Amino acid sequence: MKKIVYTAAVLAVLPLIAGCETASSEEGLQSGTFTGVGEGYNDEIELNVTIGEGVVSSIETVWHDETASVFDNAWAGISEDIVGKDSTEEIEVVSGATGSSNGIIAAIDEALEQSLNADGDAVAEASNDEDDTEEDTEMATSGELDLDQVNEFLNTSAGLGPGSIANEVQIIPHAHIDGPEHETDFYAFVNFKNAGRDYIKYQVSYLSCTCRSASVNYWQTAYVELSLPESREKEDIELKTLSFDTDSSDNYLAGFWGDSDPTPAGVSYETFKTEFIPHFVNKDASYLQTLSTIKDIDLNEYQDGEGRESFEIDTYTGSSVSANNIIRIVDAMIDYHAQDDFFQN
């Protein structure tokens, strides 16, 4: 079973079937958020329905196991109709999604029934919850919620965090660059961090290629090992491993190449893996953080090393988004790595 959560700030409850009993507002709906469950086509559908000023103001789908396209059809067909209403009497079942419609309507009716029968304490509690939600929304939209607070929440609110079996996670800034070299502030997600004796290994997921349709702009995950230098100086941090497939032991698939393979210019992931990426491995931050794009790489330095004499940096001119964002994510990871407690002592 899959859990699918839909949130709509002022988007509302769903359908009704002809012939079903519906909750009546003769006694008046109490304000608050109420949970209802109805039988859908595959299984139960659970909703949270929020009431304000005697009518439905918003709805949240807590859980369902319907076919996604069918459920979405039911939702899209009647969600707008229910907003501002105090019952489902005028809501019609969506053709082709009868089972899902019936389950949604039944769940709404149950929530409305709870609203009708709510006592003062329940209403007061719901009102307080609504006030808290408004405060949280105001904080988020006013910019008061910063990245440090988000990361603290991620590492303290569940089973994630330093010392846990799931390790620490982090959202970090990533200066994305596209083909025409326009920069956009993105975020990358460090979803794994684990320290060894003289290095820390990471997984970081980020969006690289944005030249394709949004429907195939897949994120990619890099496996990264960065050293813990004896000097404890940021400039001496060394990139020990960078991979978009296996980790340094070759036992675990820790990375994922999400860009085109090959790129529209014909460069394969294998070429990136065997020619481009090795140039950066074993280099330190004093060099790596001088690079912004492939234009900053000196050809003689790029060709330095056994078997690299014929390699050309121009190979990646038509694949610069993939190449340049590898450079950018390494830079972002060095900045994040340098914030580790090791460097603060």
TORTILUM-792117 format. One record per residue (C-alpha): residue in one letter; x, y, z. Coordinates in steps of 0.001 Angstrom, whole numbers, padded with zeros to 6 digits, always signed. Example, Ala and Ser with C-alpha at 12.3 -4.5 7.8 and 13.67 -1.06 7.14 Angstrom:
2
A+012300-004500+007800/S+013670-001060+007140/
//
This chain:
345
M+000000+000000+000000/K+001204+003476-000733/K+000600+006596+001255/I-000103+009674-000826/V-000458+013051+000839/Y-002155+015948-000923/T-002001+019377+000658/A-004023+022359-000507/A-003951+025652+001317/V-007497+026462+000429/L-008415+023424-001579/A-011214+021334-000502/V-013251+018375+000030/L-014483+015954-002433/P-017314+014212-004071/L-020614+012808-003311/I-022643+010104-004751/A-026262+010347-005585/G-028388+008443-003136/C-025915+008602-000200/E-026861+010134+003111/T-025027+013373+003690/A-024243+015382+006766/S-026644+018247+007265/S-025699+021655+008615/E-029014+022290+010358/E-027266+022264+013735/G-024264+024144+012379/L-020775+022911+011581/Q-018154+023583+014266/S-014838+025094+013165/G-011766+022874+013240/T-010128+019997+011392/F-011880+016616+011421/T-010846+013220+010065/G-013150+011051+007980/V-012759+007622+006387/G-014683+006255+003414/E-014529+003039+001412/G-012940+003617-002003/Y-012590+001234-004925/N-009416-000506-003639/D-009387+000319+000056/E-010288+002987+002575/I-009694+006669+001857/E-008803+008902+004807/L-009176+012678+004729/N-008700+015665+006995/V-011450+018230+006450/T-011092+021754+007808/I-014208+023757+008639/G-014281+027523+009085/E-017254+029837+009510/G-019676+026972+009018/V-018382+025736+005653/V-015572+023577+004259/S-012429+025649+003800/S-009803+023032+002946/I-009090+019327+002688/E-006038+017095+003005/T-005817+013510+001806/V-004148+011532+004570/W-004125+008123+002898/H-005486+006177-000049/D-004592+003156-002139/E-006583+004031-005234/T-005140+004037-008733/A-003420+007419-008781/S-004837+008629-012112/V-008385+007622-011148/F-008164+009249-007729/D-006666+012412-009227/N-009547+012518-011717/A-012076+012365-008896/W-010202+014979-006902/A-009794+017394-009803/G-013418+016991-010857/I-015069+018011-007592/S-012528+019546-005205/E-013364+023103-006212/D-017117+022484-005936/I-016984+021590-002240/V-015142+024691-001053/G-017531+027046+000708/K-020249+024421+001093/D-021615+022937+004306/S-022607+019550+002859/T-021977+017255-000110/E-025595+017308-001282/E-024830+019167-004512/I-021589+017307-005326/E-021737+014868-008232/V-019753+011677-008740/V-017043+011957-011406/S-017594+009709-014407/G-014931+007019-014675/A-013967+007413-011020/T-017131+006321-009228/G-015458+004146-006597/S-012928+006814-005641/S-015630+009496-005701/N-017840+007471-003382/G-014975+006900-000946/I-014049+010574-000909/I-017641+011644-000371/A-018140+009122+002426/A-014973+010342+004140/I-016123+013947+003859/D-019525+013080+005255/E-017961+011351+008234/A-015756+014378+008911/L-018733+016715+008611/E-020691+014518+010998/Q-017875+014827+013527/S-017963+018590+013089/L-021688+018654+013794/N-021217+016633+016978/A-018030+018332+018170/D-017991+019585+021753/G-016465+022817+022925/D-013144+021314+023970/A-012612+019732+020574/V-013481+022964+018825/A-011105+024942+021030/E-008297+022474+020353/A-008924+022594+016606/S-008932+026381+016739/N-005597+026383+018552/D-004142+024016+015955/E-005364+026326+013215/D-003714+029302+014932/D-000449+027366+015190/T-000636+026481+011491/E-001188+030129+010603/E+001832+031131+012695/D+003994+028484+011018/T+002814+029638+007585/E+003523+033262+008424/M+006995+032339+009653/A+007788+030375+006494/T+006475+033006+004087/S+008112+035886+005941/G+011541+034270+005607/E+011995+033693+009326/L+012627+029985+008753/D+016275+029582+007759/L+018252+026628+006458/D+019866+025959+009831/Q+016427+025537+011397/V+015330+023204+008603/N+018432+021052+009021/E+018067+020984+012787/F+014491+019803+012366/L+015495+017053+009930/N+018144+015750+012325/T+016137+015932+015539/S+012497+015263+014665/A+012862+011641+013507/G+015430+008858+013556/L+017986+010810+011539/G+020946+012738+012889/P+024531+012433+014125/G+025136+009140+015902/S+021977+007525+014557/I+021886+004412+012411/A+020584+006579+009546/N+023384+009153+009910/E+023182+012918+009552/V+021357+014532+006638/Q+021634+018084+005383/I+020268+020499+002801/I+023050+022638+001338/P+023164+025557-001130/H+024170+024643-004684/A+025017+027290-007304/H+023550+025588-010382/I+024687+026728-013821/D+022961+026065-017153/G+024250+025914-020731/P+024298+029690-021348/E+026005+029950-017924/H+023065+031493-016104/E+023318+030750-012395/T+020375+029745-010231/D+020321+029186-006486/F+019407+025534-005980/Y+019645+023171-003036/A+021378+019820-002865/F+020545+017063-000376/V+023283+015344+001589/N+021476+012117+002454/F+024430+010242+003933/K+027425+011254+006053/N+029760+008893+007840/A+033237+009606+009209/G+036244+007319+008863/R+039665+007717+010433/D+040972+010349+008038/Y+038045+011108+005740/I+034262+011495+005630/K+032134+009783+003030/Y+028937+011310+001691/Q+026070+010838-000692/V+024718+014049-002212/S+021760+014361-004574/Y+021388+017344-006875/L+019743+018492-010087/S+022239+018873-012897/C+020774+018993-016387/T+017900+021442-016797/C+017958+021586-020584/R+015408+018788-020890/S+011705+018723-020188/A+010872+018938-016487/S+009313+015484-016821/V+012786+013933-017254/N+014962+016306-015234/Y+016043+013510-012919/W+018310+014214-009982/Q+021605+012434-009666/T+023508+011222-006631/A+027251+011453-006168/Y+029273+009351-003744/V+032005+011595-002342/E+034941+011041-000001/L+036700+014121+001392/S+039802+013977+003549/L+040339+015170+007103/P+043782+016781+006679/E+046247+016861+009559/S+046486+020650+009177/R+042730+020965+009753/E+042808+023676+007079/K+040062+023882+004477/E+042493+024460+001614/D+044136+021106+002336/I+040917+019087+002005/E+041447+016441-000665/L+038842+014841-002894/K+039605+011168-002387/T+036666+009658-004314/L+033954+010922-006642/S+031578+008404-008188/F+028132+008220-009707/D+027917+004456-009315/T+029818+002303-006802/D+031526+003457-003625/S+035285+003146-003126/S+034950-000496-002072/D+033077-001382-005298/N+030666-003364-003115/Y+027811-000865-002918/L+025970+001130-005560/A+026098+004476-003776/G+025663+006831-006734/F+023286+007406-009599/W+023840+009184-012944/G+020643+011097-013636/D+021788+013074-016683/S+021393+011889-020277/D+023585+008957-021278/P+024884+009903-023698/T+024361+013646-023481/P+022756+015376-026498/A+026332+016110-027647/G+027142+012398-027573/V+029305+012178-024447/S+028590+009007-022481/Y+028631+008558-018726/E+031544+006157-019263/T+033572+009034-020735/F+032749+011232-017764/K+033711+008353-015457/T+037006+007398-017078/E+038257+010761-018378/F+036611+013774-016743/I+036035+012783-013109/P+039547+011330-012504/H+041014+014783-013143/F+039545+016023-009861/V+040338+013021-007670/N+043323+013502-005325/K+043243+017264-005919/D+042875+019551-002912/A+040515+022413-002225/S+043154+025027-002968/Y+042829+023957-006617/L+039277+022639-006813/Q+037709+025808-005445/T+039423+027959-008061/L+037242+026275-010703/S+033836+027573-011666/T+033381+025975-015090/I+035405+023776-017455/K+036789+026989-018980/D+038892+027378-015838/I+040686+024050-016366/D+044119+024363-017930/L+044544+021842-020759/N+048082+020917-019691/E+046864+020162-016183/Y+043934+018196-017550/Q+046227+016045-019674/D+048710+015490-016863/G+048932+011860-015807/E+049530+008480-017371/G+047351+007812-020380/R+045703+011255-020357/E+047805+012853-023131/S+045032+012625-025724/F+042168+013782-023504/E+040522+017077-024512/I+038549+019372-022257/D+036704+020524-025386/T+035022+017097-025373/Y+032598+018552-022823/T+031846+021865-024540/G+028478+020557-025731/S+027904+018824-022400/S+028882+021721-020177/V+025805+021548-017918/S+026731+018064-016719/A+030435+018881-016501/N+030092+022279-014860/N+027645+021102-012231/I+030033+018328-011221/I+032506+021113-010511/R+029821+023093-008676/I+028681+020211-006468/V+032261+019392-005482/D+032690+023041-004483/A+029473+022954-002430/M+030512+019730-000720/I+033900+021143+000251/D+032162+024139+001853/Y+029836+021811+003768/H+032642+019412+004727/A+034689+022292+006152/Q+031878+022990+008649/D+032434+019629+010343/D+033524+019787+013987/F+036908+018364+012948/F+037827+021726+011419/Q+036577+023757+014356/N+039082+022308+016874/
//
